[in-house]
Amino acid sequence: MSKFFMICTALGCLFAASAVEAASPRLDHLQPQGGQRGTEVAVTLIGGRIGQDPQQILFYDPGIELKAIERIDDNQAKATLAIAPDCQPGIHGIRVRTATGLTNLRTFHVGTLPESTESEPNGDFAAPQAIPLGTTVNGVITNEDVDYFVIEAKEGERISVEVEGLRLGRTFFDPAIAILDEERFEVAASDDSPLMQQDAFCSVIAPKTGKYIIEMRETSYRGNDASTYRLHIGKFPRPGVAFPGGGKPGEEVELKLLGDPLGEKLAKVKLPETPPLDFRFAAEDEAGAAATGLPLRIIDATNVIEVEPNQKVDNATRGELPAAFCGVIEKPGDLDRYRFAAKKGEVWEMNLVAREIRSPLDAILRVRKASGEQLAASDDNAGKPDSYIRFTVPEDGEYVCDVVDHLKQGGPTYAYRLEITKPRLAVDIVLEERSQFEATEVVVPQGGQTAVMVTANRAEFGGELNVGFSALPDGVTQETVVLAADYNRLPVLLKATPEAALAGQLTTITAELTDKSQPLLNRFRQQTWLIRGSNNVNVWSHYAKGAVAVAQPLPFAIKIVQPKAPLVQSGSKELRVVAEKKEGFDGRIAVRMLYDPPGLSSHQGIGIEAGQTEAVIPLTTNPQAWARDWKIIVVAEADVNGTVRTASEFATLKIAPQYVTMAYPTTATEQGKGLDYAIAVTQTTPFSGAAKVELVGLPPGVTTTPQEITKDSTEVKFPLQVAADARVGHHKSLYCVVTVVENGEPVVHTIGTGELRIDAPLPPPQTAQEGIPATGESS
Amino acid sequence: MKIFRFVLSFGLLICANHFALAKTSSAPGETPAGKPEVVADVASLAVYPSEIVLEDGDDYQGVIAVATRANGVTLDVSDQVEWVVEGSARLEGNRLLPVADGATVLRASYGTHQAEAPVKVVGVTNHPAVSFRHDVMPIFLRGGCNAGGCHGSSRGKDGFRLSLFGFDPAGDYFRLTREQAVRRVNLSIPEESLLFTKVTGKVPHTGGKTFEPDSVHAKTLRDWVAAGAQSDVATAPTVTKVELFPPRVVMEGEGAKQRFIAVAHYSDGRTRDVGDLALFMSNNESSAAIDADGLATAGARGEAFVMARFDTHTVGSQTLVLPAGVEFKPTGEAPANYIDELVGAKLRTMRINPSGICTDEEFLRRVSVDVVGRLPTRDEYDVFMNDSNPQKRAQKVDELLERKEFAEIWALKWSELLMVKSVPNRIEYKPMFLYSQWITRQIASGVPLDEMVRNLLGASGGSFSSPAVNFYQIEETTQKTAENVAQVFLGTRLQCAQCHNHPFDRWTMDDYYSFTAFFSQIGRKTAEDYRETIIFDQRSGEATHLVDGRAMKPKFLGDAEPDVSKRDRRAVLADWITAPENPYFAVNVANRVWAHFMGVGVIEPVDDVRVSNPASNPDLHAKLGAKLIEYKYDLRQLVRDICNSHAYQRSSEPNETNSTDTRNFARAQVRRIPAEVLLDCLCAVTGAPEKYPGLPMGARAVQIVDGGLSTYFLTTFGRAPRTTVCACEPKTEPTLSQALHLLNGSAVHDKINEGKLVETMLDAGKNPIEVVEEIYLRCLGRKPTEMESQRIAELYGTAEKPVAELQDVFWAVLNSREFLFNK
């Protein structure tokens, strides 16, 4: 290699490094992680490579605007966010887009109170940190840490305390709070709550005018530097549940806010026409606004509010299906009953929604005939406390549903909705994770392409589907395939023109029947795993729409060399992949199949090494591989100051049945005695020319030579040379590798299996003589 | 041959019935001429059984007469008394036989003393057939045939299996009569049955000859086969009770003898002399050995519990053996409370005198370590020693009981019993933390123990929101849960009865599975937080019997079958356990408390209550339980009684009479301080606190929540691993590694250096003498003796600040037994 070339290469690398600055930016956390609505907040964004040309923040929910974003250093950026005064308090998902990529999703938390920061030392009950009643404190609970804050409240005033800890999504942090009076008596305490899961809240009336100390700690005095919290302390209303917990799209519902110490309050809310993924209502009154909202359901069924007493089959609250029967298990041991008419053969989905609207009720749902005979019952469903019954009506008549608490508990906030609706034709769409527990970021390089896998599971219907992204940034197009009726996964290829602007776009993935014969309910949401427990149990996740970004071009592209011959079942093939490396880039490019069709396995560890432009990916199939034409894609990853990804264009891989079948005889021979091993051949797919046949799996000491067959062969015969020390025994795994050549490409079959028995020769007959052992070995 | 037979039958007669020949032999207390010599100081005479019923023509009843002397010693005078019986019954030897239907009285006279027993005779014309259930089965137990080493082994022996200790009569009948046709039982030629030929040694038998061919047992077996080898398993009345007479024996002098008789009571109201069939045992062979026929012989001074086992019942009699001719003068000490009265009464019977009362210094250190797990501070020492109030000990007890550390000590004890411990991938730390807090809160706030147990056993809900349910989270299997409940709250070990009837207790497999039925309906499900489990009553699920798969109805141990149709079975059980009438709970809890303070329980081990492990002082045992009930299960009040008793406050120095006694509380037991408390004491005296995971600096070892967390020190010194509910888990036995750790390890040396106590005191102007005194007071709760001071002074000579020397003194004191033990 000439010196000149080497210098050029080195320069090229430098150039490449500056042109493609930093791929795969990460957003680890935000500092602070929230702000008061109606204010502008400067937030430090912290994460690998995030400071390298940050350009945009994608906000998943309305109400926050990016005023400015600038680099602090490579791994930090400063963003100025303007939070609208009417911004919905609570969790807001965000992603940051840099010139080269899109970060993972993190949450920003909008509060309603002025913000403050804890200042240590505040761990002594006797010397707490003083704050005004009406503050959101940003703090951290390190190991064995306890933080105390003191407020002043007047008798009769509402003191509400809510902590966001686990919900900040940073670490498995389980906060506990308490409101204590000056004598250290507990006025209220909370560890976990149905509304907030591991987070906690208290809302009480101050029993007397004076000082109150708020204790903030980890439940079992554990914690670490990532155990940050936002502690909202104020007079705001903090109800536990909104009753009836939902309504129809576009409907204005009157909500009873349950669990407020000042008594039940009413509030009206207009439900959106198009339900968002997570619709919440944040309580607000003259004393303030709650820091987070209460979840509401939006479904197309009329609310039927329970009329007590409804404990008996006869006095059950009546309604007409479809309906959302809404009630409260008001006291321990309470039972609510609902009655409705249904016709034979009808199918109804009965969803008992309680914990989903964060009610403490852990319901048991039972369906019975009006005569009292029980037909079905459900306690928990799909690992969650809410109940579900798919009810097929056995005969025309009246039916009754019972609702009780699992532990026979009850209380004023034990609200629920029994939603009985017709099953809907629906598709559950998932953007598959590239690696487990990592939500896939979709980043398309300018003038390049990327590919993702989508799973679409059909509920209540079958048929071919068109699946694709609903919205894409300008200059980005998608290519995909029709999703066959018998399959649920498909690749989507996204391409950006070289001129496409660097941009980010929120989007969803939709599916419809190819014949558009029936409308389908599309259920798409992308899960961001924020906190996992032991064994990777999901503890806290955020669900949101998808996002697609256009990023700077990559210094390489790849393509599949279109195979000219099929891959047969129980066969193997080498898929050639070619890279186009731009000048200055010669890193390793890892290549692998975007997905393996059923029955196919591909090698995952192949790379186009430095100095190379080509690689082959070995593919193998099992006998059950689905024989059809598959649209395949190869994806490529390389380290260009961070991981970048691209994909090939579609290629077609035909998986076909084997061309020949073989019938193996079971044969025996002796050590040292050769034989001809003849295998019957039946042709199923004619081929031209001669195919090479190798017999594999022979035991040590047995050799043969490859043979050939043509389309007319009915037998292939292998002369076996059996050595005198060939291994004795049954050798059951003989098989043939048949290589047919089609369009100049090998079509490799593996066809088995045969059995060869090798015996030791019988000993020569002996006559025992005196003094000489009968084995004859003594001489 | 004839002679041989004669000798043989003679021998057998001796074996089978001593009474027949007793009059011709030379029994103690009898002159060679045969005339009974009446012992002068006899105070009373008794005849056993006190009521006799003979119910068929073959029935009989052995009788004994027992005289009690003024000093409490009992004498077996069966052969010395003059027996008189007329009419319906007659006496053959000491065996009463029926003559005719009717009633009469058996009279015994001994000197001026008389005793009698009414006798009723019915059905003399009846001669019942041999019963498989009541005649044949007991022979297997008596002969050892169904013992674990023989045919009772789960795989049988030499191809033949019997149920262990006869837990499965139906199965035994099947195997005898059906498993191998005609071989084991030959109806045509009964003598050819293997059952007969094997036990009599006619054919080779690994177990040898078990009975002579003409023995009563061999005859029973043959008669049963001859009568058609019928089974009466399903119809036979059950044994409801077995009595052993005499109920209490005090033997004086080695070689003294006492005959015992066993009487079985059946569910049909009949009684029967089962002296031939019962298995006699003694729990202390060296004091009172008992032979196969119930004749006990006194050995060394001590106490034994002589037992008879018949069917599933084991009953026993307390047997004291006193040395003959010892002069005993009881000390005239006034009892402090009921404890001393009962302890004293027992000691007087044993002719033991208690040690004296310990010094104030000893008391202060002892009571501080026992009640609050801490050594007295210098201030506490000074205040107590300078207090001249005669009530100061009682006041000190009251003061200590109010301290938080008292609750922590008992929370630790309960946490050990309840196995509070996180287990990777099964039990998370948080529920254990909450559980531990719950336990501490219960004790700190004085929740009565019965209420705490009801809250625990009847708990439903989430393991976070209702931490008591963790009891069912830690142990998930139904059977182990039942076993744990029996062991922790009733002090009874049921484990054996899972697979066979308990060999040394009354519990049968029926009892076991009926008891587990209380826990067969526990439902569990994971809450929203995967770390939390919800325990609930799922109102379905039964306990099935291992042998025949029967669904067993819940039944209290040794008590009734309650109505559980409308309630959580566990709550029903909790009510029974904590009811004042319950014979196990209060006494067991009280005994555990007693054992904590006295080093040994009245029943020991405290969680192995069984017929064959009786209380060393039954009256005291009962009284402690009764007092706990009277105090409404207030732990503190019982502790107050114990700590204020002389029994607790005795010196550990033995005297002549009590040097060998360890079970009667005649002196204080020297006890190794438990691991957690010892480490806390070490930290406190050196001023060098430990850091435990999950607890702030300075937190004490007794506060560690999680049994899974330990330190080298705690493990070495026997911290309970909390893997079982056994009270034996915390170990206080000394080991070599403990000694090495203290001598060479980091614990003592580093702590002395870290705490810098010697330097601090010297810098504060204390002279070496004062420093030594301070070290002694902190560690041992006393001042150095003259000699100790003198010897130590030689070490540092005239140096003003002999830091190294004084550290050595400190090290030596911490390594002394006096520091490690509570004496």
Interface residues (C-beta under 8 A of the other chain):
Chain A: E144 D174 D191 D192 P194 Q197 Q198 T219 S220 Y221 R222 R355 D362 D379 D380 G383 K384 P385 H406 L407 G533 S534 N535 V537 V539
Chain B: P424 N425 E428 Y429 K430 F433 L434 S460 G461 F464 S465 K525 T526 A527 E528 D529 Y530 R531 E532 I534 F536 G694 L695 P696 V705
